[in-house]
Amino acid sequence: MIFSWPGEDLFEHGRDVALIGECLFPEETRYYNALLNELENQDNNWWRVAAALHDIGKAHKEFQATIWRKPSFTCHELLSALYIWEALEASPKIRAAVALTVLLHHHAMDRFERCIKSVKRFETADGFTDYVSRFSKWLGVGIRPIENITADIGTLKRWIDQRIYRIAVIGVGPIAVADHVAAARRGGYSSRLLEELKHEIGRRLEKCKAI
């Protein structure tokens, strides 16, 4: 099994975050998809792809080795973004927008240079090909099971313009919130962000409990 957190399956976590985010933020996720589909005329639920794959970088074998000791997944969002950029079967603009959405979900831009210097290669854990197949089938998109990616952000950066950046920012919030909600269910804790959100979207949270 590949984990997103001790005892939590990576595929199940990605699926849960996607479904929770769509339930909590239906208008925002539809708008994100509409903008991307209009951009490249490639009709798909690209926000769901971003949400489901937001932690795919945790499949790094070095990260998995820490899972039952002291989980340390610093910079996993960079690995997730690079994997999406390299492996997702879509146009460069679509891949860039989805990858940037994932890159931003843990404020990676604040530690961007440090991540680039410390993460040199994405080497996947055993069983990764099966996980890619499961994600691909559930999402209805092609994802290549690449097992070794060099952390070269340069090509991705060249495809990011103001329009792609604006689209990505629309998709970041729902992923970040849904990730906190999923984590709270997993560990029985409530983050500061989640406590604040209860005042803003309490009814939405109540409605989406069943997911």
C-alpha positions as CSV (number, residue, x, y, z in Angstrom):
1,M,0.0,0.0,0.0
2,I,1.1,3.6,-0.7
3,F,0.1,6.0,2.0
4,S,-0.8,9.7,2.1
5,W,-0.5,9.5,5.9
6,P,-0.1,6.7,8.4
7,G,-2.9,4.2,7.8
8,E,-4.5,6.3,5.0
9,D,-4.4,5.0,1.4
10,L,-3.1,7.5,-1.2
11,F,-5.8,6.7,-3.7
12,E,-8.6,6.9,-1.2
13,H,-7.4,10.2,0.1
14,G,-7.2,11.8,-3.3
15,R,-10.6,10.6,-4.2
16,D,-12.1,11.8,-0.9
17,V,-10.5,15.3,-1.3
18,A,-11.9,15.5,-4.9
19,L,-15.5,14.5,-3.8
20,I,-15.5,16.7,-0.7
21,G,-14.2,19.7,-2.7
22,E,-16.8,19.3,-5.4
23,C,-19.6,19.1,-2.8
24,L,-18.4,22.1,-0.8
25,F,-17.5,24.3,-3.8
26,P,-19.7,23.2,-6.8
27,E,-19.7,26.6,-8.4
28,E,-16.0,27.2,-8.0
29,T,-15.0,23.8,-9.4
30,R,-17.4,24.1,-12.3
31,Y,-16.0,27.6,-13.1
32,Y,-12.4,26.2,-13.0
33,N,-13.4,23.5,-15.5
34,A,-15.2,25.8,-17.7
35,L,-12.3,28.1,-18.0
36,L,-9.8,25.3,-18.8
37,N,-12.2,23.6,-21.2
38,E,-12.7,26.9,-23.0
39,L,-8.9,27.5,-23.1
40,E,-8.1,24.4,-24.9
41,N,-11.4,22.8,-26.0
42,Q,-10.5,19.6,-24.0
43,D,-13.7,18.8,-22.1
44,N,-13.0,17.1,-18.8
45,N,-13.3,17.6,-15.0
46,W,-9.8,19.0,-14.7
47,W,-10.4,20.2,-11.1
48,R,-11.1,16.6,-10.0
49,V,-7.9,15.6,-11.7
50,A,-5.9,18.2,-9.7
51,A,-7.7,17.3,-6.4
52,A,-7.3,13.6,-6.8
53,L,-3.6,13.9,-7.7
54,H,-2.6,16.6,-5.3
55,D,-0.6,14.2,-3.1
56,I,0.7,11.9,-5.8
57,G,4.2,13.2,-4.9
58,K,3.9,11.4,-1.6
59,A,4.5,8.1,-3.6
60,H,8.2,9.0,-3.5
61,K,10.0,6.1,-2.0
62,E,11.9,8.3,0.4
63,F,8.7,9.8,1.7
64,Q,7.1,6.4,2.1
65,A,10.1,5.2,4.1
66,T,9.2,7.7,6.8
67,I,5.5,6.9,7.1
68,W,5.5,4.9,10.2
69,R,8.3,6.8,12.0
70,K,8.0,10.5,11.6
71,P,6.0,11.4,8.5
72,S,7.9,14.1,6.6
73,F,6.5,15.1,3.2
74,T,8.1,18.6,2.8
75,C,7.9,19.6,-0.9
76,H,5.7,16.8,-1.9
77,E,3.5,19.3,-3.8
78,L,6.4,20.0,-6.1
79,L,6.8,16.4,-6.9
80,S,3.0,16.1,-7.4
81,A,3.1,19.0,-9.8
82,L,6.0,17.7,-11.8
83,Y,4.4,14.3,-12.1
84,I,1.2,15.8,-13.4
85,W,3.2,17.9,-15.9
86,E,5.1,14.9,-17.2
87,A,2.5,12.2,-17.0
88,L,-1.0,13.7,-17.6
89,E,-2.2,13.1,-21.2
90,A,-3.5,16.6,-22.1
91,S,-2.3,19.7,-23.8
92,P,0.6,21.7,-22.3
93,K,-1.7,24.5,-21.2
94,I,-4.0,22.1,-19.4
95,R,-1.1,20.2,-17.8
96,A,0.5,23.5,-16.7
97,A,-2.8,24.8,-15.1
98,V,-3.5,21.5,-13.3
99,A,0.1,21.2,-12.1
100,L,0.2,24.8,-10.9
101,T,-3.0,24.3,-9.0
102,V,-1.4,21.4,-7.2
103,L,1.9,23.2,-6.6
104,L,0.1,26.0,-4.8
105,H,-2.1,23.9,-2.5
106,H,0.5,24.0,0.3
107,H,1.9,27.5,-0.4
108,A,4.8,26.0,-2.3
109,M,5.7,29.3,-3.8
110,D,6.8,30.5,-0.4
111,R,9.4,27.8,-0.3
112,F,9.9,27.3,-4.0
113,E,13.7,27.7,-4.3
114,R,14.3,25.5,-1.3
115,C,12.2,22.7,-2.8
116,I,14.0,23.0,-6.1
117,K,17.3,22.7,-4.4
118,S,16.4,19.8,-2.1
119,V,14.3,17.6,-4.4
120,K,16.3,16.3,-7.3
121,R,14.3,13.3,-8.5
122,F,11.0,11.6,-8.0
123,E,11.6,7.9,-7.6
124,T,8.3,6.1,-6.9
125,A,7.5,3.4,-4.3
126,D,6.6,-0.2,-5.1
127,G,3.1,-0.6,-6.5
128,F,3.0,2.9,-8.0
129,T,1.9,1.7,-11.5
130,D,-1.2,0.2,-10.0
131,Y,-2.1,3.4,-8.2
132,V,-1.6,5.4,-11.5
133,S,-4.0,2.9,-13.2
134,R,-6.6,3.4,-10.5
135,F,-6.4,7.1,-10.7
136,S,-6.6,7.1,-14.5
137,K,-9.6,4.8,-14.5
138,W,-11.5,6.8,-11.9
139,L,-10.7,10.2,-13.5
140,G,-11.3,9.1,-17.0
141,V,-8.0,10.6,-18.2
142,G,-4.7,9.1,-19.5
143,I,-1.9,9.2,-16.9
144,R,1.4,7.6,-17.8
145,P,3.0,5.4,-15.1
146,I,6.4,7.2,-15.1
147,E,8.5,5.8,-12.3
148,N,11.4,8.3,-12.3
149,I,11.1,12.0,-13.0
150,T,13.9,14.6,-12.7
151,A,12.9,17.7,-10.8
152,D,13.2,20.1,-13.7
153,I,10.7,22.9,-13.3
154,G,11.9,25.1,-16.1
155,T,9.7,23.7,-18.9
156,L,6.6,23.9,-16.8
157,K,7.3,27.5,-15.8
158,R,7.5,28.6,-19.4
159,W,3.9,27.6,-20.0
160,I,2.6,29.5,-17.0
161,D,1.2,32.9,-18.0
162,Q,-1.3,35.2,-16.2
163,R,-4.3,33.5,-17.6
164,I,-3.2,30.0,-16.4
165,Y,-2.1,31.5,-13.1
166,R,-5.6,33.0,-12.5
167,I,-7.3,29.7,-13.4
168,A,-5.0,27.8,-11.0
169,V,-5.8,30.2,-8.1
170,I,-9.5,29.5,-8.5
171,G,-8.9,25.8,-8.0
172,V,-6.5,26.0,-5.1
173,G,-9.0,27.1,-2.4
174,P,-11.3,24.1,-2.8
175,I,-8.4,21.7,-2.7
176,A,-6.9,23.2,0.4
177,V,-10.2,23.2,2.3
178,A,-11.2,19.7,1.2
179,D,-7.7,18.5,2.3
180,H,-8.3,19.9,5.8
181,V,-11.7,18.4,6.0
182,A,-10.4,15.0,4.9
183,A,-7.6,15.2,7.4
184,A,-9.9,16.1,10.2
185,R,-12.0,13.0,9.5
186,R,-8.9,10.9,9.4
187,G,-7.3,12.1,12.7
188,G,-10.3,13.5,14.6
189,Y,-8.6,16.9,14.9
190,S,-9.8,20.3,13.8
191,S,-7.3,22.7,12.2
192,R,-7.5,26.5,12.8
193,L,-8.5,26.8,9.1
194,L,-11.4,24.4,9.6
195,E,-12.6,26.2,12.7
196,E,-12.7,29.4,10.8
197,L,-14.5,27.8,7.9
198,K,-17.2,26.4,10.2
199,H,-18.4,30.0,10.6
200,E,-18.3,30.7,6.8
201,I,-19.5,27.4,5.3
202,G,-21.0,25.5,8.2
203,R,-24.1,24.5,6.2
204,R,-22.0,23.2,3.3
205,L,-19.9,21.2,5.7
206,E,-23.0,19.6,7.3
207,K,-24.4,18.8,3.9
208,C,-21.2,17.1,2.7
209,K,-20.7,14.9,5.8
210,A,-21.9,11.8,4.1
211,I,-19.2,11.9,1.4
